[in-house]
Amino acid sequence: MTAFRTTRTARTARTTRRLTSAAAVALAALALTACQNGTGLKDGGAAADPGATTATPSPTGSTSNPPSAPAPGSTKTGTGTGSGSGTGSGGAKGGSSDPAAAAGNRVLCNGSNTAVTVQPVTRPLNHMLISVKNTGSKTCDLTYYPVLRFDEMQWAPAPRQETHPQAVVSLAPGQSGHAAAMLSAADGSGEGGTTGRKLTIAFQGRTPNSSGGASATPSLPAKGVYYDSSLTVTYWQQNIEDALGS
């Protein structure tokens, strides 16, 4: 039994020596091959991760990519919010400074939106009352004075400047305004006296001597109206008393 164990141990020792000798021969061959290639042994460092991504550095000083310009014909849209407010006022020279008239809430009185009547009066002597009633749906203005024309007369009666009102006469629907004509001189100093059979009354606009729209042709008394060269007219007034000067 002792002899068997001794024999087995000797065999194991011989096998180990053979393996050790073989490993030494292999290492010597590897070293010789490396020397012949001239490279020697080199530590390659840590192996690279196959899944890693290599980044390419951007040029020096660049921090962000510039915005791309839209292609020709393309439309760029965006959203935004904001608010603002402002007020202002002003008037145009030569026009009406009345805000209500400018806004269209008031119109001019003329033959299309009024009813016009004339009536000779006994006092003052040789005077005729002209009345205009607003038959429209909006307030209308009687500007300046009526322009009178009997038959085919070629001249316009002058206005009496002392009758100029402080403000434009405005008529609400249904209201009336008035003016008066002095037909002839009480002392007979007038010339070219004649009897008028037809009367045309023209209305003025918001500037002197401008057209205010349609004219009116009120009825005259059957016997007509006598007038001479002293014919004058008052400015439009709010009431009959101011028109006749009483």
C-alpha positions in Angstrom: 0.0 0.0 0.0 2.8 2.4 0.9 4.7 1.5 -2.3 1.5 2.3 -4.5 1.2 5.8 -3.0 4.9 6.5 -3.5 4.7 5.5 -7.1 1.6 7.8 -7.7 3.3 10.8 -6.1 6.4 10.4 -8.3 4.2 10.3 -11.4 2.4 13.5 -10.4 5.6 15.3 -9.8 6.9 14.3 -13.3 3.7 15.5 -14.9 3.9 18.9 -13.1 7.5 19.4 -14.3 6.6 18.7 -17.8 3.8 21.3 -17.8 6.0 23.9 -16.2 8.7 23.3 -18.8 6.1 23.6 -21.6 4.8 26.9 -20.3 8.3 28.3 -20.0 9.0 27.3 -23.6 5.8 29.1 -24.8 6.6 32.3 -22.9 10.1 32.3 -24.4 8.7 31.9 -27.9 6.3 34.7 -27.4 8.9 37.1 -26.1 11.2 36.2 -29.1 8.4 36.9 -31.6 7.8 40.3 -30.0 11.4 41.3 -30.2 11.6 40.3 -33.8 8.6 42.6 -34.7 10.3 45.5 -32.9 7.2 46.4 -31.0 7.8 45.0 -27.6 5.0 44.5 -25.1 2.6 47.4 -24.6 -0.3 48.1 -22.3 -3.2 49.0 -24.5 -5.2 50.4 -21.6 -8.9 49.9 -21.0 -10.9 48.4 -23.8 -13.2 50.8 -25.6 -16.9 50.4 -25.0 -18.4 49.3 -28.4 -21.5 51.3 -27.6 -19.8 54.6 -26.9 -20.4 57.6 -29.2 -17.6 59.9 -30.3 -18.5 63.6 -30.1 -17.1 66.1 -32.6 -16.0 69.4 -31.0 -17.7 72.6 -32.3 -15.5 75.4 -33.6 -14.0 77.7 -31.0 -16.3 80.4 -29.8 -19.5 78.8 -31.1 -22.2 78.5 -28.4 -25.3 77.7 -30.4 -26.5 77.0 -33.9 -27.7 80.2 -35.7 -31.5 80.2 -36.6 -32.2 79.0 -40.0 -33.8 81.5 -42.5 -37.2 80.6 -43.8 -37.3 79.3 -47.3 -38.4 81.7 -50.1 -42.1 82.0 -50.2 -42.6 80.5 -46.8 -44.7 82.2 -44.1 -43.4 82.6 -40.6 -46.1 82.7 -37.9 -46.0 83.5 -34.2 -48.3 84.4 -31.4 -48.3 87.2 -28.9 -50.5 89.4 -26.7 -50.5 93.0 -26.0 -52.9 95.9 -25.2 -52.9 99.6 -25.5 -55.3 102.6 -25.4 -55.2 106.2 -26.3 -57.4 109.2 -26.6 -57.2 112.3 -28.7 -59.3 115.1 -30.0 -59.1 117.6 -32.8 -61.1 119.6 -35.2 -60.7 120.2 -38.9 -60.7 123.8 -40.0 -63.5 124.9 -42.1 -65.8 122.1 -40.9 -68.3 121.7 -38.1 -66.8 121.5 -34.6 -70.0 120.1 -33.3 -69.4 116.4 -32.2 -73.1 115.5 -32.6 -73.2 116.8 -36.2 -69.9 115.1 -37.0 -71.2 111.8 -35.7 -74.3 112.1 -38.0 -76.7 112.6 -35.1 -77.7 116.0 -36.5 -78.3 117.1 -40.1 -78.9 120.4 -41.9 -82.4 121.7 -42.2 -83.5 122.1 -45.8 -86.5 121.6 -48.1 -86.3 117.8 -47.8 -86.8 117.5 -44.1 -88.9 120.5 -43.2 -92.2 122.2 -43.9 -91.8 125.9 -44.8 -94.5 128.5 -44.6 -94.6 132.3 -45.1 -97.0 134.8 -43.7 -97.2 138.6 -44.1 -97.7 140.4 -40.7 -99.2 143.7 -39.8 -96.5 144.5 -37.2 -93.8 145.4 -37.8 -95.0 147.2 -41.0 -94.2 145.6 -44.3 -92.7 142.4 -42.8 -93.2 138.7 -43.7 -92.6 135.9 -41.2 -90.8 132.7 -42.5 -91.3 129.6 -40.4 -89.5 126.2 -40.8 -90.8 123.1 -39.0 -88.6 120.0 -38.7 -90.5 117.1 -40.2 -87.5 114.6 -40.1 -86.4 112.1 -37.5 -83.2 113.8 -36.6 -82.3 117.1 -35.1 -81.5 119.6 -37.8 -79.6 122.9 -37.9 -80.7 126.2 -39.4 -77.5 127.8 -40.4 -77.0 131.5 -41.1 -80.0 133.1 -42.9 -82.5 132.1 -45.6 -81.6 133.1 -49.2 -84.7 134.6 -50.8 -85.5 134.8 -54.5 -88.8 136.1 -55.8 -89.7 135.0 -59.3 -86.6 135.6 -61.5 -84.9 138.3 -59.4 -81.2 138.6 -60.1 -80.0 139.7 -56.7 -80.1 138.3 -53.2 -81.5 140.2 -50.2 -78.8 141.2 -47.7 -78.9 139.8 -44.1 -79.4 142.1 -41.1 -76.2 141.7 -39.1 -77.7 142.9 -35.9 -79.9 139.8 -35.8 -77.0 137.3 -35.8 -77.7 134.7 -33.1 -75.3 133.6 -30.4 -75.5 130.0 -31.5 -76.8 127.9 -34.4 -80.5 127.4 -34.3 -81.2 123.6 -33.8 -84.6 122.0 -34.3 -85.6 118.8 -32.7 -88.2 116.8 -34.7 -91.4 118.7 -34.6 -89.8 122.0 -33.5 -89.9 125.2 -35.6 -87.4 128.0 -36.3 -88.1 131.5 -37.8 -86.8 134.4 -39.8 -88.3 137.6 -41.1 -88.1 139.6 -44.3 -88.5 143.4 -44.4 -90.2 143.7 -47.7 -90.1 147.4 -48.4 -89.1 150.7 -46.7 -91.9 152.1 -44.5 -91.0 155.7 -45.7 -91.2 154.7 -49.4 -87.5 155.3 -50.0 -87.1 151.9 -51.7 -86.9 151.6 -55.5 -88.1 149.2 -58.1 -91.1 148.0 -56.2 -92.9 145.0 -57.7 -95.1 142.1 -56.7 -93.7 138.7 -56.3 -95.8 135.6 -57.3 -93.3 132.9 -56.5 -90.8 132.5 -53.7 -87.8 130.2 -53.5 -85.9 129.8 -50.2 -82.5 128.3 -50.3 -80.7 126.9 -47.2 -77.0 127.4 -46.4 -74.5 124.7 -45.4 -72.1 124.8 -42.4 -69.9 127.4 -44.2 -71.3 130.8 -45.4 -72.9 130.8 -48.9 -72.5 127.0 -49.3 -75.4 124.8 -50.3 -77.4 123.3 -47.5 -79.4 120.9 -49.6 -82.8 121.1 -51.2 -84.6 124.4 -51.4 -88.2 125.1 -50.6 -91.0 126.9 -52.5 -93.7 127.9 -50.0 -97.0 129.1 -51.2 -97.6 132.9 -51.3 -100.9 134.8 -50.8 -103.1 134.8 -53.8 -102.5 138.6 -54.4 -98.7 138.0 -54.2 -96.1 139.9 -52.0 -95.0 143.4 -52.7 -91.3 144.2 -52.2 -88.7 146.8 -53.3 -84.9 147.4 -53.3 -84.9 147.7 -49.5 -85.7 144.0 -49.1 -83.6 142.5 -46.3 -83.8 139.3 -44.2 -82.9 138.3 -40.6 -80.8 135.4 -39.5 -82.6 132.3 -38.3 -84.0 132.6 -34.8 -85.4 130.2 -32.2 -88.6 132.0 -31.7 -91.0 134.4 -33.5 -90.4 137.3 -31.2 -86.7 137.4 -32.0 -87.3 137.0 -35.7 -89.8 140.0 -35.8 -87.7 142.1 -33.3 -90.6 142.5 -30.9 
